[in-house]
Amino acid sequence: MPQHRNSLLCPNCRRLISRDVSRCPHCGLRRPGAWWKNTPLFAGFADEYRLIKIIIYVNVGMYLLSLLISSHGVSLSANPFRFLSPDNRSLIILGATGTIPIIQFHNWSSLIAANYLHGGLMHILFNMIALWEIGPLAVNEYGSYRTFAIYTIGGVGGFFLSFLAGVGLTIGASAAICALLGAILYYGKSRGGTYGRQVFRQVGGWAIAIFVFGLLVPGINNWGHGGGMAAGALLGYLSGYTERRPENIRHKFLAVGCAVLTVLVLSGAALNGLRLFMT
């Protein structure tokens, strides 16, 4: 029992070490026994699906909130892409992005919030299915911290490009999902071999389907998709993937920073929405 109490899993490499060591002998992490390094936010997610589930829950929560605060009622259009759609006012309040929110209202935080907003039931359903399929592959090849950083920064990059292209109002998780696609495409191409080529072909099929869908269906933000994919590939190259570079303290701090910023932005947006709903 005493030996068990004096041991712990290194919060970085997850190997068993003594609680009293000043540096992990396996990965070199300093002070691995510090309490804050053993919190869930730092130690990561043992279940690769947990991060994806959390992102999905937040998306669903923000979608339901947008329906709740829609002042003009929820659309019950026969058009499947408009069914159960919140109004534009509620979406702008909660953080829709584009030239209108950024130029008129100076809401640069919308570049983050818009990744968690959706314009209808089919919109969120398609995006969450895609995230459920693609997300675990990204976590497997990059780790949960790099995956979340790519998701967040890549989504911002995609929406920033669409802002520069003059898109007036845009929302959806697809820019961030395309960032994960871009990172996995980079991984497959960089790794090579049978497995790398297989990953590249599989994810390439997703990428082609997304762009074809965007060309056929009006109102799709192809600038956001393309920008997210390019940003994701660049982030995959800069951060490296697990086979070449295990996740380190810099990746963790970057991901925690993205998480804190996302929580602050979404919390502020949700409070504004609820405040207007109650008045």
C-alpha positions in Angstrom: 0.0 0.0 0.0 2.7 2.6 0.8 4.4 1.9 -2.6 1.1 2.4 -4.3 0.5 5.7 -2.6 4.0 6.9 -3.6 3.4 6.1 -7.3 1.4 7.8 -10.0 1.0 7.9 -13.7 3.0 10.6 -15.3 0.4 13.2 -16.5 2.3 13.6 -19.8 3.4 10.1 -20.9 1.1 8.0 -18.6 3.9 5.7 -17.3 4.1 4.7 -13.7 6.7 6.7 -11.8 7.5 7.7 -8.2 5.5 10.6 -6.9 8.6 12.2 -5.5 10.8 12.5 -8.6 11.6 16.0 -9.8 11.5 14.9 -13.5 9.8 12.0 -15.2 12.6 9.5 -16.3 10.6 8.6 -19.4 9.5 11.9 -21.0 11.4 14.5 -18.9 8.3 16.3 -17.6 9.4 18.5 -14.6 7.5 18.0 -11.3 5.1 15.4 -12.5 3.6 15.0 -9.0 2.4 18.6 -8.9 -1.3 18.6 -8.2 -2.3 20.9 -11.1 -0.5 18.6 -13.6 -2.7 15.7 -12.5 -6.1 17.5 -13.0 -8.2 16.2 -16.0 -7.6 19.4 -17.9 -3.8 18.8 -17.9 -3.7 15.0 -17.8 -5.9 14.6 -20.8 -8.5 12.1 -21.8 -7.9 8.4 -21.5 -10.9 7.7 -23.7 -10.3 9.0 -27.2 -14.0 9.5 -27.6 -14.4 11.7 -24.5 -13.0 14.9 -26.1 -15.3 14.3 -29.2 -18.3 13.8 -27.0 -17.6 17.0 -25.0 -17.4 19.0 -28.3 -20.6 17.4 -29.5 -22.4 18.2 -26.2 -21.4 21.8 -26.4 -22.5 22.1 -30.0 -25.9 20.6 -29.1 -26.3 22.8 -26.1 -25.6 26.0 -28.1 -28.0 24.8 -30.8 -30.8 24.3 -28.3 -30.0 27.7 -26.7 -30.3 29.4 -30.1 -33.7 27.8 -30.6 -34.8 28.9 -27.1 -33.9 32.6 -27.6 -35.2 32.9 -31.2 -37.5 36.0 -30.9 -39.2 35.3 -34.2 -39.9 31.7 -33.5 -38.3 28.5 -34.8 -38.6 27.7 -38.5 -40.7 24.6 -39.3 -40.1 24.9 -43.0 -40.7 21.9 -45.2 -37.2 22.5 -46.5 -35.1 19.9 -44.6 -32.1 22.4 -44.5 -34.3 25.0 -42.8 -36.3 22.8 -40.4 -35.8 23.8 -36.8 -33.7 26.8 -37.7 -33.1 29.6 -35.2 -33.4 33.2 -36.5 -30.5 35.3 -37.5 -30.9 37.6 -34.5 -30.3 34.8 -32.0 -27.3 33.5 -34.0 -25.7 36.9 -34.1 -26.2 37.3 -30.4 -24.6 33.9 -29.7 -21.7 34.5 -32.0 -22.3 34.0 -35.7 -19.3 35.4 -37.6 -18.6 37.1 -40.9 -18.3 40.6 -42.2 -21.6 41.8 -40.5 -20.7 40.8 -36.9 -17.0 41.7 -37.2 -17.2 45.0 -39.1 -20.5 46.3 -37.7 -20.3 45.0 -34.1 -16.5 44.4 -33.8 -17.1 40.9 -32.5 -13.8 39.2 -33.3 -14.6 36.5 -30.7 -17.3 35.3 -33.1 -14.5 33.5 -35.0 -14.5 31.1 -32.1 -18.2 31.1 -31.1 -19.4 30.4 -34.7 -17.8 27.0 -34.6 -20.4 25.9 -32.1 -23.5 27.3 -33.8 -25.8 25.7 -36.4 -28.6 26.9 -38.6 -30.9 23.9 -38.5 -31.4 20.3 -37.5 -29.9 18.8 -40.6 -26.9 21.2 -40.3 -25.9 20.1 -36.8 -26.8 16.4 -37.5 -24.5 16.2 -40.6 -21.6 18.1 -38.8 -21.8 16.0 -35.6 -21.8 12.7 -37.6 -18.8 13.9 -39.5 -17.0 14.9 -36.2 -17.9 11.5 -34.7 -16.3 9.7 -37.7 -13.2 12.0 -38.2 -12.5 13.1 -34.6 -11.3 9.8 -33.1 -8.9 9.3 -36.0 -7.4 12.8 -35.3 -7.1 12.0 -31.6 -5.4 8.6 -32.4 -2.7 10.2 -34.7 -2.2 13.6 -32.9 -3.4 13.1 -29.3 -6.3 14.9 -27.6 -4.4 18.1 -27.0 -3.2 18.7 -30.5 -6.6 17.6 -31.8 -8.4 20.2 -29.8 -5.9 22.9 -30.7 -6.2 22.1 -34.4 -10.0 22.0 -34.1 -10.1 25.5 -32.4 -7.4 27.3 -34.3 -8.2 25.7 -37.6 -11.9 26.7 -37.2 -10.8 30.3 -36.5 -8.5 30.2 -39.6 -11.3 28.9 -41.8 -13.8 31.6 -40.7 -11.1 34.3 -40.9 -10.5 33.4 -44.6 -14.2 33.5 -45.3 -14.3 37.0 -43.6 -11.6 38.2 -45.9 -13.5 36.8 -48.8 -16.5 38.9 -47.8 -18.9 36.3 -46.4 -21.5 38.2 -44.5 -22.9 35.8 -42.0 -21.7 32.2 -41.3 -21.8 29.5 -38.7 -21.1 25.8 -38.2 -18.6 23.3 -37.0 -17.6 22.3 -40.5 -14.6 24.8 -40.7 -13.1 23.2 -37.6 -14.0 19.7 -38.8 -12.3 20.5 -42.1 -9.2 21.5 -40.1 -9.1 18.0 -38.6 -9.4 16.7 -42.2 -6.5 18.8 -43.3 -4.3 17.6 -40.4 -5.2 14.0 -41.2 -4.5 14.5 -44.9 -1.1 15.9 -44.0 -0.5 12.9 -41.7 -1.4 10.4 -44.3 0.8 12.0 -47.0 3.7 12.6 -44.6 3.7 9.1 -43.1 3.3 7.3 -46.4 3.4 3.5 -46.5 0.3 1.3 -46.8 -1.4 2.7 -43.7 -0.6 6.3 -44.6 -1.9 5.9 -48.2 -5.0 4.3 -46.9 -5.7 7.1 -44.4 -5.0 9.7 -47.1 -7.5 8.0 -49.6 -10.2 7.6 -46.9 -10.0 11.2 -45.6 -9.5 12.5 -49.1 -12.9 11.0 -50.0 -14.5 13.0 -47.1 -12.8 16.2 -48.3 -14.0 15.7 -51.9 -17.5 14.9 -50.7 -17.6 18.1 -48.6 -16.5 20.3 -51.5 -18.9 18.7 -53.9 -21.7 19.2 -51.4 -20.7 22.8 -51.0 -20.9 23.3 -54.8 -24.3 21.7 -55.1 -26.1 23.2 -52.1 -26.5 27.0 -52.0 -25.4 28.9 -48.9 -22.5 26.6 -48.0 -19.3 28.4 -46.9 -16.7 26.9 -49.1 -14.2 29.6 -48.1 -14.5 28.4 -44.5 -14.1 24.8 -45.5 -11.1 25.4 -47.7 -9.5 27.8 -45.1 -10.1 25.3 -42.3 -8.5 22.5 -44.3 -5.5 24.5 -45.2 -5.1 25.7 -41.6 -5.4 22.1 -40.3 -2.7 20.9 -42.7 -0.4 23.7 -41.6 -1.1 23.0 -37.9 -0.5 19.3 -38.5 2.9 20.1 -40.0 3.9 22.6 -37.3 2.8 20.5 -34.3 3.8 17.1 -35.6 1.9 13.8 -35.1 2.4 11.2 -32.4 4.6 8.8 -34.4 7.2 11.5 -34.9 6.7 13.8 -31.9 4.8 12.7 -28.7 2.5 15.4 -27.2 4.5 17.6 -24.9 3.9 20.4 -22.4 3.7 23.1 -25.1 0.9 21.2 -26.9 -0.9 20.9 -23.6 -0.6 24.6 -22.7 -1.8 25.5 -26.2 -4.8 23.3 -25.9 -5.7 24.4 -22.4 -5.4 28.0 -23.6 -7.8 27.2 -26.5 -10.2 25.5 -24.0 -10.2 28.5 -21.6 -10.7 31.0 -24.4 -13.5 28.9 -25.8 -15.3 28.6 -22.5 -15.0 32.3 -21.9 -16.4 33.2 -25.3 -19.3 30.7 -25.2 -20.1 31.5 -21.6 -20.3 35.2 -22.5 -22.4 34.5 -25.6 -24.8 32.2 -23.6 -25.2 34.8 -20.8 -26.0 37.5 -23.4 -28.6 35.3 -25.0 -30.3 34.3 -21.8 -30.3 37.9 -20.6 -32.1 39.1 -23.7 -34.5 36.1 -23.5 -35.4 36.9 -19.9 -36.1 40.6 -20.6 
